[in-house]
Amino acid sequence: MKKVILLDIDGVLVHHGGYRAALHATLNHFASLMGLTHFDFPEEKLAELEKHGIFSEWDMVPLLLATLWNDILAHRPELSLPADLSSAAAEIGRNLNGYIPRELIIPEFEFIAGQYPAEAALQHGCFPFIPMDLRVNILSQSRNINLSQTMRLFQHYSLGSRAFSETYELPAEVETESLLHTHDRSNINDEIRAKLLQPNIHLAGLTARPSAPPREVEDSHFGYAPEAEIALELVGLANIPLIAFGKLEYLAAQRGLDAGMLIKPSPVHALAATAAALTGDEWAGLQSAGDWFQTGELKGVFADLPRAFELFVVEDTLGGIRSTQAAGEVFRQAGFDVTVRTIGLTSGSASKVEAFSQAGIPFFENWESLIAQTEI
């Protein structure tokens, strides 16, 4: 029986040191404007966000910055602030008067369907001590390079200043090398790569990383940062099909949809990746998954897929697992004989162990133990 394996990138194929470094660099940029040269957010705060289902640094950065500023402004309620983030940071710094937050409490809030977490926090009224205009500028439009200053700075540090300007056709605001290039490292070795590339295995990347458009289309790549492609090249899997955020953005733009409704844990993400893995065609898989999203029918390229196959997913969080489980159910309802096998990778993270344990997902600490104890 054919095997399809959907592979997350960060925490699975790649140790995502670059994104973490870019997150800290972005937060440190604002901290330095405030005169807090030695302030940083500990890793347990990031794990806390992940535990609550917030995995993208594009949401983490504004939420952490808003948490910091809300704490400070709770002790300086009379402070009037501009709506611009950099100007606000400098003004806050001038009025700290020696106050340094010790234990920051990230508020809990319910997610809103179709909205990213930072926007949901805004809609739920989180961070009430931050003036509304400034709060909107921190939390809204977290994927808009022109409107989100936190996202824009983060992309500088991820891509490097030169690649940032080439990707977005915007002048560089800070000078930096690419932290993806300097801090990411492969989680797989030659032996594991060879195991994954066996003839009976069909692979595809399944990631929320930004990316180029589908490789079959020839449209402009303006605004599409090839971060997922950088990772696959790093691990020696540059030729496998890839369904990443940029590919879903491209589909959404063609159909007037919201890409946030298509990305994992939506079944659209895993449906497209499965079709791409079995056919080698990213754009055909995306279009057919989009058809299912809009009509509820599996048609297009799905008609040409084998009627029976095993569908594996290897993830370090539950988003891709939920997407793949839901896709498996869609396949079964359409008459396919599909067995879904979910696998978690923890890399020693206690919070990931807890999340997988609570969800009943088999998990392993690393690829070596995974390969030794599974049927892949």
N, C-alpha and C positions, 0 to 999 in steps of 0.2 A: 504494500500500500504506500502511496506517495506520502511524504512528510512535508508539511509546510512549517517553517520556523520563523516567527516574527520576533525581531530583535530590537529591544530598546537600545538607545545609544548611551546616554549618561547613566553611570552606575552599573551598566551591563557590558557594553563593548569598550567603553572608555571610562577611566577615572577622571571625573569632570572637574579637575583642579582649576581649569581656565575660567569656568563660570563662577566658581566660588571666589577666585581671585578678583574677577571683574566686579562681583557683588561688593566685596570689601573695598575695592578701589573706588567704586561709585559712592558708597556711604562715607568713605574717608574723605572724598572730595568735599562733601557738604560739611563733614565734621571739621575739616581744616578751615573752611570759611567761617565756622563758628569759633575757631580758636581751640577746638578740642583735638589736639594733635595726637593724643594717645588713647582716644576712645575707639572701641570696636565692639561689634556684636559677637558674643560667644557662639560657638557652633551649636550649643543646645537650643538657642533661640531659633536657628534655622531648622533644626530637627523638630522643634515644636510646630513650626509652620507646616512642615511636611506631614507631620502626624495628623494635622487637620485638613490635609488634602490640598495644600498650596505648594506646588512644586516648581513653578516657573520663577526665575529670578526677576523677571519683568514685573511680577506681583510682589515678590519678597522685598525688593528694594523700596518701593513706595510705602508698603505697610510698615517696614521697620523704621523708615525715616519718619513717618507719621506718628508711630509709637513714641519715638524719641522726642519729637517736638510737642506732642500732646502732653507728655510728662512735664516737660520744661514749662510749657504755657499754663499748666495747672497751678504752678507756683508763681507765674507772672501773668495773671489774668488781665492786667491792665495794658499789656503790651500791644501796640498797634503795628501790624505787619503788612508789607506789600504782598501782592499775589504772586510775584516772580520768586521762584525757589531760591535762586542764588542770593537775591537781595534780602529775602526773608532770613536765610541762614546767617548772613552777615549781621543783620539787625538783632537776631536772637543772640548771637555771640557777644554783641556789645552790651547785652543786658543780662548775661548769665550771673554776674556778680559772685562768681565762685561756685555756683551751684552745678553739681555734676550728678546726673541720674545714676542710681546704683542698681536697681532691679526693675527692669522695664517689663510691663505687663502687656502682652499682645492681646487685644480684645478678641473674643470669640463671636462669630456671626454666622448666620445661615447663608449658604450659597444661593444665588439666584440663577435660574436656568437661562442660558444664553448670555450671561455676563461673566466677565473675569473677576477673580476674587477681590482685587483692589476696588473695582467699581462697585461690587456688592457691599463692601465695607462702607463705601461712601453712601450708598442708598440706605443702609441700615443706621446711619447717623453715628458711626464710630468716630472717635477723635474729636469730641465736641469742643475742646478748648482751642482748636485751630480755626482761625477765621474761615468762613465758607469759601471765599474766592481762592484762598491759598489751598484749602483742603481739596477743592475740585481740581486744581492744577497738579496736586500730588497724586491723587487717586484715579482720576478719570483718564480715558484714552491711553491706557498703559501699553498699547501696541502701536501707537501712532508716533512715528519718528519725528514729525513736525510739532506735535502738541505735547508730548510727554518728555520733559527734561530728564527725568530719571532713566527712561528707556534710551534716550539719545546718548547720554553719558555712558550707560552700560555698554552700548554697542561700540562706542569708541574703544573701551578697554577690551572687549571681546575680540573685535576684528583688528584692532590697531588703527591709528589715525588715518593712514593712507588708504587702507581697504574700506574704512568707513566712508571717506569722501568719494571713493570710486563707486561704492554700492548705492549710496543715497544722493550723490551729487550735491552734497552740502559741505561747507568749509569745516575743517576740524576745529573743535573748541578746546581740546586738550591734545597734547602730543604724547603718544604712548605706543608701545609695541603691542602686538596681539597676544593677549594672555591665554587664548586658546592654543596658540602655537607653543608658548613657553611652559604652560602648566598642565595641559592634558597629557595623559599617557594611556597606552593600550592595556586593556585587561586580558587580552588573549594572546597566546604565543603561537608559534608555527604549528604545533601539534593540534591545538584546539581549532585553529583556522582550517586545517586539513580535514578534521572531523566534520566541521560544519559544511565544507564544500564537497561532500560526497555526492555522487551522481543522483541518488534517490532523494536528496534533500533540496527543497526549494526555499530560498531565503528571501527576506525583505526586511528593510529597516522600518521601524515603527516608532517615531519620535516626535516630540513637540519642538525640537530644534528648528530654528529658521533654516530655509533652504532655497535653492534655485527653483524655478518652475519645473513641471514635468519634463523629463529629458527629451521627449518626443516632440515638444513644441519649440518653435523658433522665435517666440516673442522676446521682447526686451527683458533683460534681467534687472532692470532698474528697481531698486528697493528690495530686492530679494538677496538676503545675505546667505552665502553658501556654507553655513556653519555645520550643517549635518554632513555635507559632502566632505568637508575638512576632516571630520571625525572618521568617516568610513575610509578615507585615504590613509589616515594614521594607522588604522588597524588592519589594513590590507584587504579590505572588502569594498573597494571603490566601485566595482562592477555590479554589485547586487542591486535590485530595484529598491527604491526608497520612497516611503510615504512620510513626509515631514511637514512641518507647519506651512512652509512656503508652497508646497504642492497643493495643500488644502486651501490656502489663500487664493491660489490661482483658480482652482475650481469654483470657489465662492464668488470671485470677481466675475467669472464668466456667466454665472447664473443668478447673480443678485442675492446671494446667501451670506450668512454670517459664518466666517470660518470657525468661530468659537463653538458653533453648534455641531461641527463636523469632527473636531479633534477628540482624541481619547479623553474620557471614557465612552464617547459616542461610538456605536458599532460601525459607523461610516469609515472611521479610520482603519479598523482592522479588516473590514470588508474590502476596502481598496488595496490594502497591503497584501491580503491573501490573493486577490486576483492578480496583482502585479507579480507576486512571487511565482505563481503558476504559469503566467503568460510572458513575463519579462517586460510587459508594457505598462508603465506607470499611468499614462494618460487614459488609456482604455479602462484600467481598473478604477481610476478616480471618477471617470464619467459614469460608469455603471453603478458605482457606489452612490454617486449623486442621484442617479435615477431612482435607486431604492429609497433614498432619503425623501425624495419628492413624490414618489408614487406608491411606495410600499411593495414594489415588485422587483424581483431579481431577474434582470434581463441583460441585454448587451453581452458583454464578454463572459458573464456568469454562465450563459448557455453552453459555452465551450469548455467549461471546467470539468475535471473528473467528478463523478458523482459520489465518490468515496475517497476520503483522505484524512490523515491525522493533522490536527492544527495545534502546534505548540506556540507558546509565547514565553519569552524570557524577559522578565521585568524586575526593576528594583522598587517599584511602587505599584499601587493598585490600579492606576488609571488605564494602562494598557491591558492589564488582566481583565478588568471589567469590559473594556472594549471588545476583547477577543471572545470572552464568554458570551456577550450579547450577539456578536457576529455568528458564533457557532449556533446559537438558537435560531437566528435568521436563516442560516443554511438548512438546518434540520426542518424548519417549518416549510421550506421550499422543496423538500424531498431529498436533500443531500444526506449521505451517511457520513457525518463528520464527528470525530471524537476530539474534544478540546482538552489539551493538557497544559496546565498553567504551572510555571516555575518561577520562584522568586530568588533573587540574588541579594544578599544582605551586606556583603563586604565588611562584616563584623559590626554593623550598626544595630544597637539594641532596639532603637525605635522601629527599624524595618523588621526585625525579628518579631516584635510585638504585633505590628500591623499584619504581617503574614500569618502569624499564629492565630490571631483573632478571626481572620478571614478564612482560615482552614486551607491556606495555600502552601503546598510543599516548598521548602526553601533550602538554599545552600549558601555557604559563606563565600565561595569562589567558584570559578569555572572548573577547576581541577576536581573538586568534590562533585560538582554537577555532572560532569562527563562520566565520572567513575560510577555514579549511582543512578543514572537515568538511561532511557532507551535512545536518546539522541545519538 
